[in-house]
Amino acid sequence: MVSLSTWFRYAAHKFEYSISLSWKKYNVGQINSTQLTDAIWKNFFQGKLTYTHWNKGEEAMAPIVSTTGGTLLVRKLANLSPTQVFVGDVVLLKDPEKSDDIIVRRLAALEGYEMVSNDEKDEPFVLDKDQCWVLADNQSLKPKEARDSRLFGPVPMTDILGRVIYSLRTAVDHGPVENSQVAMNQDSPVLAVELDVEEMAKNNKV
């Protein structure tokens, strides 16, 4: 049973997302000023803040993503800025090396962070605006195996497709994803309202 306060927090997140998404469409000319209000309310009443994504198995993010794959619940984000995603968040993003593929990695740094290598031959550098640095959770893998920013460098924030908030590996092995504390606090009412483990299990290909 979802409490009233949780519903209010969920509604506030949904309204904020609806405004941001509609405003973005207005700014790029997809809708005009007379359609803006309608778009906001349509997103609020008909849209969801999450979607499911089946991810093929990859050792890089074990145990969050099973090596045999699993279904992920992904939080939609209208604005990919340091106020919406945070260091420590697990994100779904376009594969920088294979544009048709999608990978899961953890945000390790955002724009303005100074990156310093363990190798003294590498010069330190600062991440540019709208850039981020992503890493695999499995630290035992070499950069080439992990396929993260140590291999392909900084990633544009626009390549992020959402934050992974729940992982279903099998019907009996599933749970919330450990993200940054700020993100987990923001996502808790979304999980309370929109999480449907049975529906995720139906879509699981494992």
GIWO-V766428 format. One record per pair of residues at least 12 apart in sequence whose ideal C-beta (glycine too) atoms are under 10 Angstrom apart, sorted by the first residue. I is the first residue (numbers start at 1). J is the second residue. D is the distance in Angstrom with one decimal. If there is no record, write none. Layout:
BEGIN
I|J|D, I|J|D
END
This chain:
BEGIN
1|192|9.6, 2|189|8.1, 2|192|5.1, 2|193|5.9, 3|189|9.3, 3|192|8.2, 5|189|8.6, 6|188|7.7, 6|189|4.8, 6|190|9.7, 6|191|9.7, 6|192|5.0, 6|193|7.2, 7|189|7.6, 7|192|8.5, 7|193|7.1, 8|189|8.3, 9|185|9.5, 9|186|8.9, 9|188|7.9, 9|189|4.0, 9|190|8.8, 9|192|8.8, 9|193|9.3, 10|49|7.9, 10|188|9.3, 10|189|4.0, 10|190|6.2, 10|191|9.5, 10|192|7.1, 10|193|4.7, 10|194|8.1, 11|44|8.2, 11|189|8.6, 11|193|9.1, 12|189|8.4, 13|49|6.4, 13|75|9.3, 13|186|6.8, 13|187|8.5, 13|189|6.5, 13|190|6.2, 13|193|9.5, 14|43|8.1, 14|44|5.8, 14|45|9.1, 14|47|7.6, 14|48|8.5, 14|49|5.9, 14|189|9.4, 14|190|8.4, 14|193|8.9, 14|194|9.7, 15|40|8.1, 15|41|9.6, 15|43|9.1, 15|44|5.8, 16|44|9.9, 16|49|9.9, 16|78|8.1, 16|79|9.5, 16|84|9.9, 17|40|10.0, 17|43|7.2, 17|44|8.4, 17|47|7.8, 17|48|9.7, 17|49|6.0, 17|75|9.4, 17|76|6.7, 17|77|8.1, 17|78|5.3, 17|79|9.2, 17|84|9.8, 17|190|9.7, 18|39|7.9, 18|40|4.9, 18|41|7.5, 18|42|8.1, 18|43|3.8, 18|44|4.3, 18|45|8.8, 18|46|9.8, 18|47|6.9, 18|49|9.6, 18|78|8.4, 19|36|9.4, 19|39|9.5, 19|40|5.7, 19|43|8.5, 19|44|8.7, 19|78|8.3, 20|40|9.6, 20|43|9.4, 20|77|8.8, 20|78|3.5, 20|79|5.4, 20|84|8.8, 21|39|7.8, 21|40|8.4, 21|43|5.7, 21|44|9.9, 21|47|8.0, 21|76|8.2, 21|77|9.8, 21|78|4.5, 21|79|9.0, 22|35|8.6, 22|36|5.8, 22|37|8.3, 22|38|8.8, 22|39|4.0, 22|40|4.6, 22|41|9.1, 22|42|8.5, 22|43|6.2, 22|44|9.3, 22|78|8.9, 23|36|7.5, 23|39|9.1, 23|40|8.4, 23|78|8.3, 23|79|9.4, 24|78|6.3, 24|79|7.7, 25|39|6.5, 25|43|9.6, 25|78|10.0, 26|39|7.8, 26|40|9.8, 43|78|9.4, 47|76|8.4, 48|76|7.7, 48|190|9.1, 48|193|9.3, 48|194|6.0, 49|74|9.8, 49|75|6.2, 49|76|5.6, 49|77|9.3, 49|78|9.9, 49|162|9.7, 49|165|9.6, 49|187|8.8, 49|189|9.4, 49|190|5.0, 49|191|9.9, 49|193|8.3, 49|194|6.3, 50|72|9.8, 50|73|5.4, 50|74|6.2, 50|75|5.6, 50|76|6.6, 50|162|8.1, 50|163|9.6, 50|165|7.1, 50|166|8.4, 50|187|9.0, 50|190|6.3, 50|191|8.4, 50|193|9.3, 50|194|4.9, 50|195|7.9, 50|196|9.7, 51|72|9.4, 51|73|7.8, 51|74|5.6, 51|75|8.9, 51|76|6.8, 51|92|9.7, 51|161|9.4, 51|162|7.4, 51|194|9.6, 52|71|5.5, 52|72|6.8, 52|73|5.9, 52|74|7.2, 52|166|9.2, 52|168|8.7, 52|196|9.1, 52|199|7.7, 52|200|5.8, 52|202|9.8, 52|203|5.7, 52|204|9.2, 53|70|9.8, 53|71|7.2, 53|72|4.9, 53|73|8.1, 53|74|5.3, 53|92|6.2, 53|102|7.2, 53|104|8.9, 53|161|8.1, 53|162|8.1, 53|164|8.2, 53|203|9.4, 54|69|6.8, 54|70|7.4, 54|71|5.3, 54|72|7.6, 54|168|9.6, 54|200|9.5, 54|203|6.5, 54|204|7.1, 54|205|5.6, 54|206|8.9, 55|69|5.9, 55|70|6.3, 55|71|7.6, 55|72|5.5, 55|74|9.7, 55|92|7.9, 55|102|7.4, 55|103|8.4, 55|104|6.0, 55|164|8.6, 55|167|8.6, 55|205|9.9, 56|68|8.8, 56|69|4.8, 56|70|9.1, 56|101|9.0, 56|102|9.2, 56|103|9.7, 56|205|8.8, 57|69|4.2, 57|70|7.8, 57|169|9.3, 57|206|8.4, 58|103|7.1, 58|104|7.2, 58|105|9.8, 58|136|8.4, 58|138|9.0, 58|146|9.6, 58|147|8.4, 59|136|8.3, 59|137|9.8, 59|138|5.9, 59|140|9.2, 59|141|6.7, 59|145|7.4, 59|146|8.5, 60|103|7.7, 60|104|7.8, 60|105|7.3, 60|106|9.8, 60|135|9.0, 60|136|3.7, 60|137|7.1, 60|138|5.5, 60|141|6.3, 60|145|7.5, 60|146|5.1, 60|147|6.3, 60|148|7.1, 61|90|7.5, 61|103|8.3, 61|104|4.9, 61|105|7.0, 61|106|7.8, 61|135|10.0, 61|136|6.2, 61|137|5.2, 61|138|6.9, 61|146|9.4, 61|148|9.8, 61|164|9.0, 61|167|9.1, 61|177|9.8, 62|136|9.1, 62|137|7.2, 62|138|5.7, 62|140|10.0, 62|141|9.7, 62|169|9.6, 63|137|8.2, 63|138|9.1, 63|167|8.7, 63|169|7.7, 63|173|8.9, 64|90|6.2, 64|104|7.2, 64|106|8.6, 64|137|6.2, 64|138|9.7, 64|164|7.4, 64|167|5.4, 64|169|8.7, 64|175|9.5, 64|177|5.8, 64|178|8.1, 65|90|9.0, 65|103|9.5, 65|104|5.5, 65|137|8.8, 65|164|8.4, 65|167|6.5, 65|169|7.6, 65|177|9.5, 66|167|8.2, 66|168|9.4, 66|169|4.0, 66|170|7.5, 66|173|7.6, 66|206|7.2, 67|138|10.0, 67|169|9.4, 68|169|7.7, 68|170|8.5, 68|205|9.5, 68|206|5.5, 69|169|8.1, 69|204|8.3, 69|205|6.6, 69|206|5.6, 70|167|6.0, 70|168|5.5, 70|169|4.2, 70|170|7.4, 70|173|8.3, 70|174|7.9, 70|200|9.0, 70|204|6.4, 70|205|8.7, 70|206|6.2, 71|166|8.9, 71|167|7.8, 71|168|4.6, 71|169|8.5, 71|170|9.9, 71|174|8.5, 71|197|9.6, 71|199|9.3, 71|200|4.7, 71|201|7.6, 71|202|9.1, 71|203|5.4, 71|204|4.6, 71|205|7.9, 71|206|8.3, 72|90|8.9, 72|92|7.0, 72|104|7.2, 72|162|9.1, 72|164|5.0, 72|165|8.4, 72|166|7.1, 72|167|5.5, 72|168|7.5, 72|169|9.8, 72|177|8.0, 72|200|8.6, 73|162|9.4, 73|163|9.8, 73|164|7.3, 73|165|5.5, 73|166|3.8, 73|167|7.7, 73|168|7.7, 73|174|9.5, 73|176|9.1, 73|177|8.5, 73|187|9.6, 73|190|9.1, 73|191|7.7, 73|194|7.7, 73|195|6.5, 73|196|8.8, 73|197|9.2, 73|199|9.8, 73|200|6.6, 74|90|9.7, 74|91|8.8, 74|92|5.3, 74|104|9.5, 74|161|7.0, 74|162|3.9, 74|163|6.8, 74|164|5.7, 74|165|7.1, 74|166|8.7, 74|177|9.9, 75|89|9.4, 75|91|9.6, 75|92|9.5, 75|162|5.5, 75|163|4.5, 75|164|7.8, 75|165|5.0, 75|166|9.2, 75|177|9.9, 75|179|9.2, 75|183|8.2, 75|186|8.3, 75|187|5.7, 75|190|6.1, 75|191|8.9, 75|194|9.1, 76|161|8.8, 76|162|5.5, 76|163|8.7, 76|190|9.5, 77|89|9.8, 77|91|8.8, 77|157|9.8, 77|160|7.2, 77|161|8.6, 77|162|5.8, 77|163|6.3, 79|157|9.5, 80|93|10.0, 80|130|7.8, 80|132|8.8, 80|156|9.0, 80|157|4.3, 80|158|6.3, 80|159|8.8, 80|160|5.2, 80|161|9.4, 80|162|9.5, 81|110|8.9, 81|111|8.9, 81|129|10.0, 81|130|8.3, 81|157|7.3, 82|107|9.9, 82|110|4.9, 82|111|6.6, 82|112|8.1, 82|113|9.9, 82|130|9.7, 82|132|9.0, 82|157|8.8, 83|182|9.6, 84|157|9.4, 84|160|9.4, 84|163|8.5, 84|183|9.0, 84|186|8.8, 85|107|6.2, 85|110|7.6, 85|132|7.8, 85|157|7.7, 85|160|6.5, 85|162|9.3, 85|163|6.3, 85|179|9.2, 85|180|8.6, 85|182|9.7, 85|183|7.4, 86|107|7.0, 86|110|7.8, 86|163|9.0, 86|179|7.6, 86|180|4.0, 86|181|8.5, 86|182|5.2, 86|183|5.4, 86|184|9.8, 86|186|9.2, 87|106|8.8, 87|107|5.4, 87|108|6.5, 87|109|6.4, 87|110|6.2, 87|113|8.1, 87|132|8.9, 87|133|9.1, 87|179|10.0, 87|180|6.4, 87|182|9.6, 87|183|9.8, 88|106|6.9, 88|107|6.6, 88|108|8.3, 88|178|8.2, 88|179|6.1, 88|180|3.6, 88|181|7.9, 88|182|8.6, 88|183|7.5, 88|184|9.3, 89|105|9.9, 89|106|7.0, 89|107|4.9, 89|108|10.0, 89|110|9.9, 89|132|9.8, 89|134|9.8, 89|160|9.2, 89|163|5.3, 89|164|8.2, 89|165|9.3, 89|177|8.8, 89|178|9.7, 89|179|4.6, 89|180|5.3, 89|182|8.8, 89|183|5.1, 89|184|9.2, 89|187|9.7, 90|104|6.3, 90|105|7.4, 90|106|5.1, 90|107|7.8, 90|134|9.5, 90|137|8.0, 90|163|6.9, 90|164|4.4, 90|165|8.3, 90|167|8.6, 90|177|5.1, 90|178|7.8, 90|179|5.9, 90|180|9.5, 90|183|9.1, 91|103|9.4, 91|104|7.3, 91|105|6.5, 91|106|7.4, 91|107|5.9, 91|132|8.4, 91|134|7.1, 91|155|9.4, 91|157|9.7, 91|159|9.2, 91|160|5.0, 91|161|7.6, 91|162|7.0, 91|163|5.6, 91|164|6.6, 91|179|9.0, 91|183|9.9, 92|104|5.8, 92|105|8.8, 92|159|9.8, 92|160|7.3, 92|161|4.5, 92|162|5.1, 92|163|7.7, 92|164|5.8, 93|105|6.5, 93|107|9.5, 93|132|8.8, 93|134|6.9, 93|155|6.4, 93|156|9.3, 93|157|9.3, 93|158|9.6, 93|159|4.8, 93|160|4.9, 93|161|6.0, 93|162|8.8, 94|155|8.4, 94|156|8.9, 94|158|8.8, 94|159|4.3, 94|160|8.3, 94|161|6.9, 95|147|8.1, 95|152|8.9, 95|155|9.9, 95|159|8.7, 96|134|9.1, 96|147|8.8, 96|148|9.6, 96|149|8.6, 96|151|8.8, 96|152|4.4, 96|153|7.9, 96|154|9.2, 96|155|5.8, 96|156|8.7, 96|159|7.0, 97|147|7.3, 97|151|8.2, 97|152|5.9, 98|147|9.7, 99|159|9.3, 102|159|9.7, 102|161|6.7, 103|134|8.5, 103|136|9.1, 103|147|7.1, 103|148|8.7, 103|155|10.0, 103|159|9.8, 104|134|9.3, 104|136|9.0, 104|137|9.0, 104|161|10.0, 104|164|6.1, 104|167|9.0, 104|177|9.4, 105|132|9.5, 105|133|9.5, 105|134|3.7, 105|135|6.4, 105|136|6.2, 105|137|8.3, 105|146|8.8, 105|147|8.5, 105|148|5.6, 105|149|8.0, 105|155|8.3, 105|160|9.7, 105|164|9.7, 106|133|9.9, 106|134|6.5, 106|135|5.7, 106|136|7.5, 106|137|5.9, 106|148|8.6, 106|164|9.4, 106|177|9.6, 106|178|9.6, 106|179|8.6, 106|180|9.7, 107|132|5.7, 107|133|7.5, 107|134|6.0, 107|135|8.3, 107|149|9.9, 107|155|9.4, 107|157|9.7, 107|160|8.4, 107|163|9.0, 107|179|9.0, 107|180|8.2, 107|183|9.6, 108|132|8.1, 108|133|4.9, 108|134|6.3, 108|135|4.5, 108|136|9.9, 108|148|8.3, 108|149|7.2, 108|150|9.7, 109|126|9.8, 109|127|5.9, 109|131|8.8, 109|132|6.6, 109|133|4.0, 109|134|8.7, 109|135|9.0, 109|149|8.4, 109|154|8.7, 110|127|6.7, 110|129|9.9, 110|130|9.3, 110|131|7.9, 110|132|5.2, 110|133|7.8, 110|157|8.0, 111|126|8.5, 111|127|5.1, 111|128|6.4, 111|129|5.0, 111|130|6.1, 111|131|5.5, 111|132|7.2, 111|133|9.8, 111|154|9.2, 111|157|7.7, 112|126|6.6, 112|127|6.4, 112|128|8.8, 112|129|8.0, 112|131|9.3, 113|125|9.8, 113|126|7.0, 113|127|5.1, 113|131|9.1, 113|132|8.8, 113|133|7.1, 113|154|9.9, 114|126|5.2, 114|127|8.1, 115|127|6.5, 115|131|10.0, 115|133|6.4, 115|149|8.7, 115|153|9.6, 115|154|8.2, 117|150|8.9, 118|150|9.9, 125|153|9.8, 125|154|8.8, 127|149|9.7, 127|154|5.7, 127|155|9.8, 128|154|7.3, 128|156|9.5, 129|157|8.9, 130|154|9.7, 130|155|9.9, 130|156|6.1, 130|157|4.6, 130|158|6.9, 131|149|9.7, 131|153|9.1, 131|154|4.2, 131|155|7.0, 131|156|6.5, 131|157|6.8, 132|149|8.1, 132|154|6.7, 132|155|5.5, 132|156|8.0, 132|157|5.6, 132|159|8.7, 132|160|7.4, 133|148|8.4, 133|149|4.5, 133|150|8.9, 133|153|8.4, 133|154|5.9, 133|155|7.3, 134|147|9.9, 134|148|5.5, 134|149|5.2, 134|150|9.6, 134|152|9.1, 134|154|8.9, 134|155|5.7, 134|159|9.4, 134|160|8.9, 135|148|4.7, 135|149|6.4, 135|150|7.2, 136|148|4.8, 136|149|9.5, 136|150|8.8, 136|151|9.7, 137|178|9.8, 163|177|8.3, 163|179|6.5, 163|180|9.4, 163|183|6.2, 163|184|10.0, 163|186|9.1, 163|187|7.2, 163|190|10.0, 164|176|9.9, 164|177|5.1, 164|179|7.8, 165|177|5.7, 165|179|7.0, 165|183|8.0, 165|184|8.2, 165|186|9.5, 165|187|4.8, 165|188|9.2, 165|190|7.0, 165|191|6.1, 165|194|9.4, 165|195|8.4, 166|187|8.9, 166|190|9.8, 166|191|6.4, 166|194|9.5, 166|195|6.0, 166|197|8.2, 166|200|7.6, 167|200|9.3, 168|195|9.9, 168|197|6.6, 168|199|9.9, 168|200|4.6, 168|201|6.3, 168|203|8.8, 168|204|5.9, 168|206|9.0, 169|204|8.4, 169|206|7.3, 170|201|8.4, 170|204|7.4, 170|206|6.0, 171|197|8.4, 171|198|9.0, 171|200|9.2, 171|201|4.8, 171|202|9.7, 171|204|7.3, 171|206|8.9, 172|201|9.4, 173|206|9.8, 174|195|9.9, 174|197|6.3, 174|200|7.5, 174|201|8.1, 174|204|9.2, 175|197|9.7, 176|188|8.7, 176|191|6.5, 176|195|8.6, 177|191|10.0
END
